[in-house]
Structure formats: structure tokens, C-alpha cells
């Protein structure tokens, strides 16, 4: 169920969205929205969400336990070794100097600045090895390199549940989290099972989007804006750094976030831009730190980055759209039914066309188009982001359907579909053989 606080806050900007909202309650509601990312009372919803996340962790552990270090791809081995050498005082990862040093036994990457990733991409996976001084070729090394991404995957799941619950109530939160925890695409990315570590960029992007939305809502409160929001500024900066540090092309969210913040706070655009600029400064400082504060390397790495890699011809290729459809279905077969059903409901039922549903749908569409525009990569963070935002959108439409007169039928259908999806995923995990991809 959409929270009254959000309805009223949005009504103060766009009354046509919620014509039944009471303006005299806006101030208190906005103050409630200001607690968007604060600690809440621990109760039954948190326990149930925690139980689902424990299942998620167990699934990731199962995948890692059935992976062999001998099957590590040359790309991953090179990435880990470059990051490990940087932690040990060697060349900065992702630069020509690091690639040249590895040319003798790791000729995977050309001796140039990595145009897609910053050193964050290399340092994150190798950090546990540097701390515990463990060889990557060992079983312990394999587990240690997966730990950061499993934790990030769980944190993204927690963020997804929290946002969906705030927007749509407990039912929406549970639906979104259940789809997430039993998604093969999410599990593979979180455990690096034949997958690139895209989960870090996805968490940074997701956090950046909803932190920016939360900050925009707090601008209606009668307080000093910038200093009052310093925690959210820092959180937004870390999110942007994690997103862009994982993949430079995720900088595409910067103009989108500016547009959203100005849309949600049209009378406080200057404050919104100040907050965004401060957060971007924090993000750039973190990225600079990943180059170990070498200004020349940071400059050349940034100027060599590819921030937009899409081909206009790809949008005319039907195969690119079919590939996107297959990748979305690969995140859970139930999405083949839920996504078209949610879209049809959104278009046909005016009640569902509010900001809480429209925002995740818009971002899902943007990332889907970006994937279509760059279809040649084996896998893409844009597909993962499309799926994550679709989880939020589907859960919102489902929560709206649960408030209708057909509540019992909707409940039965949703529980049946989400439950069947979970069983299908668990059966697939049980069929994995040790050491085989």
C-alpha cells in the first residue's frame, strides 16, 4: 500500500497525482519521509525479510561451494592480480603500467587505460586476499574473493525490500525481496558464478536513485538544507562512486538524477543542485582515492573512459530486443508473466499510475534501452539493473491489486507465481554438480 506520507508530499508538488490528499498534512508527512534511510524498530517485517536474506546467502554459498578455482576465467584472474598488486604497492590497476607488468603471464588486457572500469573494479575483489594474504588459486582464496559481492548482493536485497516496503507496504516489500532472492541472475552476479561483478554497480545505482528521491522529499521541511542532509549527501556520494567506479557508463544516471530532483522539488532547485554537487564531489574524491591519489593517472583514466557505448543501429535489430527478453526471463521465469501483466495493469488502471510505480518503471525502461543499444557484450550491468527496478515495479502493481475487491484471487495468484519461481530456482540449484558451470 502506498504510504500516505509519500502521497501527500507529491501532492504538494503535483496535486493532480493525488487529488484526495490533504494539504494541511503535508508538513508532517514530509518529516516522516525524512526518515527514509534511518533505523526503524525491529519487528516481524524485519525478521521475515532477514529470513529471506539468509536463504539468499545460503544460495550464494551453495554456488561458491560448487565452483572450482581451476575454472576461474583469465579475465577474473587478471582482474584479481592487478588489484592485489596495487594493494601491495604495485602499479595502479586498470592502467597501462599494471597491464604491462602482467603481460608475461596474464596477457588478457591490452596495455592501455581500462575504458570501462576504474581501479574500484579491481580493488574490491582482491581486498580480502590482501588482508588475509591468501593465494587466489586456493579454495580459501576463491571464497574470500566472493565475500564482498555476496555481502553487496545481500545489501542490495535489503535496500530493495526497504524501498519497496516504504512505497507499497509490507506486501510490496515481501514480493520484491522474494523475486530478488530467488533470481538466478542476481545469484550468479552476487557469487560471481560465470558472471562479472556487476552487483556492486547495481547496488550503487539503485542506492543513488532512491537516495536522490529521498533527499528531494526532505527539501520541503523547514530546515537548513545542505548541513541537515549531510548524511544523505555522503550516502549519495558513496552510491555514485560505487556505480561509476564499477562501470564508467553508469554515469548516465547523473543527468537523470538531476532531472528527478528538480522535478520533485521544483521550488528548491538551487538546494537540490547544491546537494547533488556536494554528493558528486564526494564521489569524485572516492574515485580519486581508488587511484591512490595519483592525479595524472586519475586524469588519464577519466579522459580515457567510455561513458556511453551504444549504437543507433542496434535499436533497429530485432535480435537485440529478443536478447534482452531472454536475459530478463533468465532472472526468473515468472517475470515472463508478471512483467507484461504489470505493464497492462499500469496502462489500463489509472490508480496505479502514480510516482511510486512510475519511477522504477522509467528507470527500468532506460536501462533496458541501454542494454539494447549495446547488445554485443556477453552480459551487462544494464540488464541486471533493468531486472532490479522491474522487481520494484511489479511489487508495486501487485500491492495495488491486493487492495481491490479481488484481493483473495490476487493473493492466491501472486503467492502461487512467486512461490513457483522460488521452487524452480531451488531445483536448479540442487542440480548443480561440483566444479561444473
DONUBA-676055 format. One line per 10 residues: number of its first residue (from 1); their letters; for each residue z, x, y of C-alpha. Coordinates in nm, 4 decimals, always signed. Example, Ala and Ser with C-alpha at 12.3 -4.5 7.8 and 13.67 -1.06 7.14 Angstrom:
BEGIN
1 = AS = +0.7800:+1.2300:-0.4500  +0.7140:+1.3670:-0.1060
// end
This chain:
BEGIN
1 = XXXXXXXXXX = +0.0000:+0.0000:+0.0000  -0.0981:+0.1378:+0.3377  +0.2105:+0.2359:+0.5325  +0.2891:+0.0232:+0.8365  +0.3546:+0.3347:+1.0426  +0.0007:+0.4576:+0.9925  -0.1475:+0.1173:+1.0743  +0.0415:+0.0939:+1.3988  -0.0292:+0.4495:+1.5061  -0.4007:+0.3965:+1.4520
11 = XXXXXXXXXX = -0.3882:+0.0586:+1.6243  -0.2711:+0.2273:+1.9427  -0.5996:+0.4190:+1.9452  -0.8402:+0.1709:+1.7866  -0.6974:-0.1847:+1.7888  -0.9965:-0.3260:+1.6007  -0.8903:-0.1400:+1.2867  -0.5655:-0.3350:+1.2550  -0.5796:-0.6431:+1.4819  -0.2488:-0.7697:+1.3438
21 = XXXXXXXXXX = -0.0445:-0.4609:+1.4402  +0.2433:-0.4964:+1.6865  +0.2107:-0.2520:+1.9791  +0.5854:-0.2642:+2.0522  +0.6487:-0.0897:+1.7174  +0.4034:+0.1947:+1.7769  +0.6581:+0.4411:+1.9143  +0.8956:+0.4165:+1.6183  +0.6085:+0.4206:+1.3710  +0.4628:+0.7358:+1.5181
31 = XXXXXXXXXX = +0.8015:+0.9042:+1.4929  +0.8008:+0.8109:+1.1247  +0.4566:+0.9688:+1.0851  +0.6015:+1.2816:+1.2426  +0.7939:+1.3347:+0.9202  +0.4661:+1.3669:+0.7299  +0.5486:+1.7024:+0.5690  +0.9279:+1.7087:+0.5808  +1.1695:+1.6976:+0.2891  +1.2415:+1.3495:+0.1540
41 = XXXXXXXXXX = +1.5161:+1.2032:-0.0621  +1.4762:+1.2958:-0.4274  +1.4378:+0.9786:-0.6331  +1.2349:+0.8069:-0.9041  +0.8907:+0.8657:-0.7451  +0.9595:+1.2376:-0.7203  +1.0834:+1.2508:-1.0798  +0.7727:+1.0775:-1.2138  +0.5434:+1.2968:-1.0065  +0.7331:+1.6045:-1.1237
51 = XXXXXXXXXX = +0.6894:+1.4958:-1.4852  +0.3129:+1.4681:-1.4381  +0.3027:+1.8110:-1.2782  +0.4984:+1.9560:-1.5706  +0.2305:+1.8167:-1.8021  -0.0279:+1.9785:-1.5769  +0.1487:+2.3151:-1.6053  +0.1651:+2.2781:-1.9835  -0.2085:+2.2083:-1.9984  -0.2824:+2.5180:-1.7917
61 = XXXXXXXXXX = -0.0539:+2.7212:-2.0157  -0.2362:+2.5924:-2.3219  -0.5698:+2.7068:-2.1819  -0.4375:+3.0515:-2.0893  -0.2756:+3.0925:-2.4318  -0.6120:+3.0284:-2.5962  -0.8009:+3.2792:-2.3848  -0.8680:+3.6364:-2.4904  -0.8542:+3.9310:-2.2466  -1.1594:+4.0716:-2.4248
71 = XXXXXXXXXX = -1.3676:+3.7809:-2.2962  -1.2966:+3.8484:-1.9284  -1.6187:+3.8380:-1.7276  -1.7427:+4.1504:-1.5462  -1.7139:+3.9613:-1.2171  -1.3463:+3.8888:-1.2670  -1.2691:+4.2379:-1.3918  -1.4346:+4.3875:-1.0864  -1.2527:+4.1473:-0.8544  -0.9135:+4.2307:-1.0011
81 = XXXXXXXXXX = -0.9719:+4.6056:-0.9987  -1.0868:+4.6068:-0.6354  -0.7815:+4.4089:-0.5299  -0.5480:+4.6252:-0.7352  -0.6855:+4.9454:-0.5825  -0.6307:+4.8045:-0.2341  -0.2671:+4.7222:-0.3162  -0.2312:+5.0792:-0.4410  -0.3611:+5.2296:-0.1168  -0.7311:+5.2499:-0.2009
91 = XXXXXXXXXX = -1.0317:+5.1061:-0.0150  -1.0158:+4.7524:+0.1211  -1.1558:+4.5084:-0.1340  -1.4826:+4.3373:-0.0564  -1.6127:+4.6315:+0.1460  -1.8867:+4.8843:+0.0593  -1.6246:+5.1559:+0.0101  -1.4488:+4.9611:-0.2659  -1.7779:+4.8802:-0.4378  -1.8945:+5.2438:-0.4281
101 = XXXXXXXXXX = -1.5715:+5.3660:-0.5826  -1.6227:+5.1221:-0.8687  -1.9924:+5.1968:-0.9139  -1.9315:+5.4343:-1.2035  -1.7791:+5.1821:-1.4429  -1.7973:+4.8487:-1.2585  -2.1486:+4.8141:-1.1194  -2.1094:+4.4391:-1.0760  -2.1124:+4.4174:-0.6967  -2.3596:+4.5784:-0.4583
111 = XXXXXXXXXX = -2.2092:+4.8368:-0.2165  -2.2050:+4.6006:+0.0830  -1.9538:+4.3808:+0.2599  -1.8933:+4.0746:+0.0470  -2.0750:+3.7991:+0.2397  -1.8840:+3.5173:+0.0699  -1.5233:+3.6306:+0.0354  -1.2571:+3.8135:+0.2333  -1.0059:+4.0519:+0.0692  -0.7854:+3.7449:+0.0080
121 = XXXXXXXXXX = -1.0202:+3.6606:-0.2790  -0.9410:+3.9962:-0.4416  -0.5782:+4.0464:-0.3468  -0.4394:+3.7173:-0.4719  -0.5270:+3.7601:-0.8378  -0.4273:+4.1267:-0.8502  -0.0932:+4.0904:-0.6680  +0.1185:+4.0231:-0.9824  -0.0370:+4.3257:-1.1539  +0.0538:+4.5438:-0.8572
131 = XXXXXXXXXX = +0.4100:+4.4126:-0.8512  +0.4803:+4.4485:-1.2235  +0.2447:+4.7432:-1.2820  +0.0786:+4.5825:-1.5804  -0.2672:+4.6608:-1.7146  -0.5172:+4.3772:-1.6724  -0.6588:+4.4370:-2.0207  -0.3335:+4.3307:-2.1859  -0.2176:+3.9808:-2.2735  +0.0625:+4.0083:-2.0171
141 = XXXXXXXXXX = -0.1917:+4.1094:-1.7535  -0.4031:+3.8048:-1.8313  -0.1055:+3.5719:-1.7842  +0.0038:+3.7430:-1.4640  -0.3370:+3.7118:-1.3001  -0.3408:+3.3383:-1.3781  +0.0063:+3.2649:-1.2420  -0.0885:+3.2495:-0.8700  -0.3638:+2.9978:-0.9338  -0.1606:+2.7815:-1.1689
151 = XXXXXXXXXX = +0.1077:+2.7629:-0.9000  -0.1534:+2.6790:-0.6360  -0.3004:+2.4149:-0.8646  +0.0422:+2.2546:-0.9031  +0.0996:+2.2715:-0.5273  -0.2362:+2.1070:-0.4619  -0.1388:+1.8325:-0.7068  +0.1921:+1.7858:-0.5268  +0.0114:+1.7718:-0.1916  -0.2371:+1.5202:-0.3297
161 = XXXXXXXXXX = +0.0453:+1.2996:-0.4565  +0.2391:+1.3253:-0.1320  -0.0570:+1.2375:+0.0888  -0.1733:+0.9520:-0.1359  +0.1777:+0.8116:-0.1585  +0.2193:+0.8230:+0.2189  -0.1116:+0.6467:+0.2671  -0.1123:+0.3946:-0.0166  +0.2395:+0.3705:-0.1573  +0.3758:+0.4774:-0.4961
171 = XXXXXXXXXX = +0.0900:+0.3232:-0.6935  -0.1709:+0.5158:-0.4987  +0.0221:+0.8397:-0.5399  +0.0547:+0.7996:-0.9162  -0.3128:+0.7118:-0.9629  -0.4340:+1.0105:-0.7598  -0.1988:+1.2514:-0.9353  -0.2834:+1.1202:-1.2833  -0.6556:+1.1667:-1.2174  -0.5840:+1.5173:-1.0877
181 = XXXXXXXXXX = -0.3536:+1.6336:-1.3675  -0.5979:+1.5307:-1.6410  -0.9150:+1.6569:-1.4752  -1.0944:+1.9268:-1.6781  -1.2485:+2.0725:-1.3612  -0.9100:+2.1098:-1.1943  -0.7501:+2.2575:-1.5056  -1.0274:+2.5115:-1.5525  -1.0128:+2.6216:-1.1905  -0.6320:+2.6456:-1.1934
191 = XXXXXXXXXX = -0.6219:+2.8527:-1.5131  -0.9490:+3.0426:-1.4466  -1.0897:+2.9168:-1.7771  -1.4536:+3.0285:-1.7401  -1.4142:+2.9481:-1.3731  -1.3893:+3.1174:-1.0374  -1.0591:+3.0861:-0.8484  -1.1785:+2.8035:-0.6247  -0.8468:+2.6211:-0.6405  -0.6994:+2.8342:-0.3593
201 = XXXXXXXXXX = -0.9761:+2.7414:-0.1179  -0.9471:+2.3777:-0.2214  -0.5730:+2.3704:-0.1506  -0.6214:+2.5386:+0.1858  -0.8933:+2.2941:+0.2844  -0.7032:+1.9877:+0.1660  -0.3894:+2.1024:+0.3445  -0.5848:+2.1817:+0.6594  -0.7407:+1.8354:+0.6739  -0.4242:+1.6336:+0.6295
211 = XXXXXXXXXX = -0.2057:+1.8668:+0.8342  -0.4504:+1.8253:+1.1226  -0.4342:+1.4472:+1.0806  -0.0542:+1.4563:+1.0725  -0.0407:+1.6722:+1.3848  -0.2720:+1.4318:+1.5654  -0.0389:+1.1420:+1.4930  +0.2616:+1.3277:+1.6326  +0.0852:+1.3693:+1.9674  +0.1830:+1.0120:+2.0551
221 = XXXXXXXXXX = +0.5516:+1.0976:+2.0511  +0.7067:+1.1626:+2.3947  +0.7950:+1.5288:+2.3359  +0.6701:+1.8725:+2.4248  +0.3647:+1.9081:+2.2057  +0.2983:+2.2725:+2.1271  +0.6520:+2.4038:+2.0774  +0.7605:+2.0908:+1.8931  +0.4761:+2.1307:+1.6457  +0.5223:+2.4996:+1.5737
231 = XXXXXXXXXX = +0.5915:+2.4363:+1.2030  +0.2764:+2.2301:+1.1641  +0.0795:+2.4850:+1.3659  +0.1914:+2.7558:+1.1251  +0.1172:+2.5354:+0.8224  -0.2275:+2.4520:+0.9572  -0.2936:+2.8203:+1.0258  -0.1938:+2.9217:+0.6730  -0.4139:+2.6454:+0.5306  -0.7150:+2.7600:+0.7322
241 = XXXXXXXXXX = -0.6550:+3.1230:+0.6345  -0.6354:+3.0341:+0.2666  -0.9516:+2.8237:+0.2880  -1.1662:+3.0704:+0.4841  -1.0139:+3.3702:+0.3099  -1.1109:+3.2297:-0.0278  -1.4640:+3.1479:+0.0832  -1.6129:+3.2053:+0.4266  -1.8324:+2.8946:+0.4041  -1.5219:+2.6755:+0.4142
251 = XXXXXXXXXX = -1.5139:+2.7498:+0.7874  -1.7334:+2.4392:+0.8011  -1.4116:+2.2385:+0.8246  -1.3254:+2.3836:+1.1673  -1.5568:+2.1619:+1.3760  -1.4730:+1.8665:+1.1519  -1.1007:+1.9079:+1.2140  -1.1545:+1.9362:+1.5889  -1.3550:+1.6132:+1.5820  -1.0876:+1.4343:+1.3792
261 = XXXXXXXXXX = -0.8041:+1.5494:+1.6018  -0.9839:+1.4401:+1.9176  -1.0751:+1.1080:+1.7550  -0.7172:+1.0342:+1.6561  -0.5704:+1.1436:+1.9882  -0.8370:+1.0649:+2.2497  -0.5839:+1.0683:+2.5325  -0.4316:+1.4003:+2.4232  -0.7441:+1.6047:+2.3582  -0.6162:+1.9043:+2.5541
271 = XXXXXXXXXX = -0.2967:+1.9111:+2.3485  -0.4928:+1.8715:+2.0261  -0.7240:+2.1586:+2.1152  -0.4259:+2.3755:+2.2120  -0.2597:+2.3137:+1.8780  -0.5825:+2.3782:+1.6887  -0.6477:+2.7004:+1.8817  -0.2965:+2.8246:+1.8077  -0.3382:+2.7452:+1.4374  -0.6754:+2.9196:+1.4297
281 = XXXXXXXXXX = -0.5114:+3.2233:+1.5873  -0.2528:+3.2262:+1.3091  -0.5331:+3.2014:+1.0508  -0.7278:+3.4915:+1.2022  -0.4130:+3.7044:+1.2130  -0.3549:+3.6417:+0.8422  -0.7163:+3.7268:+0.7619  -0.6849:+4.0431:+0.9707  -0.3770:+4.1319:+0.7671  -0.5799:+4.0958:+0.4450
291 = XXXXXXXXXX = -0.7952:+4.3839:+0.5726  -0.4677:+4.5764:+0.6082  -0.5146:+4.5675:+0.9864  -0.8332:+4.7760:+0.9944  -1.0156:+4.6312:+1.2988  -1.3550:+4.7847:+1.2178  -1.3524:+4.6524:+0.8614  -1.2352:+4.3118:+0.9819  -1.5148:+4.3007:+1.2375  -1.7903:+4.4085:+0.9980
301 = XXXXXXXXXX = -1.6582:+4.1798:+0.7246  -1.6624:+3.8841:+0.9626  -2.0078:+3.9562:+1.1037  -2.1485:+4.0034:+0.7529  -2.0048:+3.6733:+0.6322  -2.2280:+3.3826:+0.5379  -2.0663:+3.0742:+0.6862  -2.3420:+2.8284:+0.5998  -2.5599:+2.8689:+0.2948  -2.7629:+2.5540:+0.2456
311 = XXXXXXXXXX = -3.1333:+2.4953:+0.2010  -3.3098:+2.1970:+0.3528  -3.5454:+2.1849:+0.0560  -3.2546:+2.1301:-0.1800  -3.1895:+1.7874:-0.0260  -3.5375:+1.6842:-0.1418  -3.4716:+1.7902:-0.5017  -3.3556:+1.5122:-0.7319  -3.2176:+1.7727:-0.9696  -2.9621:+1.8818:-0.7098
321 = XXXXXXXXXX = -2.8197:+1.5290:-0.6962  -2.8185:+1.4984:-1.0747  -2.6325:+1.8277:-1.0970  -2.3716:+1.7004:-0.8505  -2.3317:+1.3810:-1.0537  -2.2811:+1.5789:-1.3749  -2.0220:+1.8031:-1.2100  -1.8285:+1.5048:-1.0763  -1.8384:+1.3411:-1.4187  -1.7176:+1.6717:-1.5628
331 = XXXXXXXXXX = -1.3998:+1.6287:-1.3592  -1.3185:+1.3220:-1.5686  -1.5478:+1.0679:-1.7374  -1.3534:+0.7816:-1.5817  -1.4961:+0.8807:-1.2432  -1.8340:+0.7520:-1.3593  -1.6803:+0.4037:-1.3388  -1.4135:+0.4437:-1.0737  -1.6195:+0.6086:-0.8005  -1.9088:+0.3551:-0.7973
341 = XXXXXXXXXX = -1.6572:+0.0710:-0.8282  -1.4502:+0.2049:-0.5385  -1.7602:+0.2522:-0.3243  -1.8809:-0.1021:-0.3950  -1.5382:-0.2411:-0.3092  -1.5244:-0.0373:+0.0114  -1.8627:-0.1663:+0.1257  -1.8056:-0.5278:+0.0274  -1.4415:-0.5783:+0.1302  -1.3615:-0.5283:+0.4984
351 = XXXXXXXXXX = -0.9916:-0.4898:+0.4326  -1.0467:-0.1561:+0.2590  -1.2414:-0.0059:+0.5496  -0.9500:+0.1488:+0.7367  -0.8897:+0.5101:+0.8326  -0.6748:+0.5926:+0.5290  -0.9678:+0.5179:+0.2993  -1.2498:+0.6238:+0.5305  -1.1223:+0.9770:+0.5983  -1.1154:+1.1029:+0.2358
361 = XXXXXXXXXX = -1.4476:+0.9295:+0.1667  -1.6048:+1.1024:+0.4656  -1.4823:+1.4458:+0.3584  -1.5910:+1.3833:+0.0000  -1.9390:+1.2950:+0.1265  -1.9556:+1.6073:+0.3456  -1.8581:+1.8398:+0.0620  -2.0928:+1.6617:-0.1784  -2.3838:+1.7178:+0.0612  -2.2879:+2.0828:+0.0999
371 = XXXXXXXXXX = -2.2999:+2.1197:-0.2775  -2.6399:+1.9522:-0.2913  -2.7641:+2.1898:-0.0222  -2.6608:+2.4942:-0.2269  -2.7255:+2.3936:-0.5892  -2.8067:+2.7333:-0.7377  -2.4537:+2.8648:-0.7779  -2.3094:+2.8157:-1.1248  -2.0070:+2.6423:-0.9763  -1.8951:+2.5597:-0.6277
381 = XXXXXXXXXX = -1.5735:+2.5014:-0.4386  -1.7566:+2.2140:-0.2690  -1.7741:+2.0213:-0.5949  -1.4038:+2.0735:-0.6545  -1.3267:+1.9520:-0.3017  -1.5526:+1.6521:-0.3488  -1.3587:+1.5561:-0.6589  -1.0155:+1.6067:-0.4984  -1.0998:+1.3881:-0.1990  -1.2530:+1.1282:-0.4319
391 = XXXXXXXXXX = -0.9199:+1.1136:-0.6146  -0.7560:+1.0147:-0.2861  -1.0270:+0.7613:-0.2023  -1.0224:+0.5979:-0.5449  -0.6436:+0.5742:-0.5426  -0.6563:+0.4038:-0.2014  -0.9048:+0.1396:-0.3151  -0.7064:+0.0880:-0.6355  -0.3843:+0.0402:-0.4371  -0.5577:-0.2211:-0.2215
401 = XXXXXXXXXX = -0.6784:-0.4073:-0.5310  -0.3241:-0.4104:-0.6652  -0.2221:-0.6198:-0.3625  -0.4687:-0.9009:-0.4343  -0.4194:-1.2190:-0.6351  -0.5902:-1.0454:-0.9272  -0.3078:-0.7913:-0.9382  -0.2424:-0.8289:-1.3115  -0.6077:-0.7774:-1.4035  -0.6430:-0.4840:-1.1656
411 = XXXXXXXXXX = -0.3255:-0.3259:-1.3054  -0.4494:-0.3573:-1.6618  -0.7908:-0.2107:-1.5786  -0.6539:+0.0804:-1.3777  -0.3874:+0.1723:-1.6327  -0.6420:+0.1446:-1.9120  -0.9038:+0.3612:-1.7420  -0.6644:+0.6271:-1.6138  -0.4805:+0.6362:-1.9470  -0.8046:+0.6663:-2.1445
421 = XXXXXXXXXX = -0.9113:+0.9514:-1.9186  -0.5842:+1.1331:-1.9885  -0.6164:+1.0853:-2.3651  -0.9769:+1.2064:-2.3578  -0.8716:+1.5215:-2.1765  -0.5807:+1.5917:-2.4112  -0.8061:+1.5518:-2.7144  -1.0472:+1.8019:-2.5606  -0.7661:+2.0496:-2.5021  -0.6429:+2.0104:-2.8589
431 = XXXXXXX = -0.9896:+2.1008:-2.9882  -0.9973:+2.4394:-2.8140  -0.9972:+2.7320:-3.0525  -0.8147:+3.0539:-2.9768  -1.0194:+3.3150:-2.7973  -1.3243:+3.0920:-2.7649  -1.4676:+2.9481:-2.4466
// end
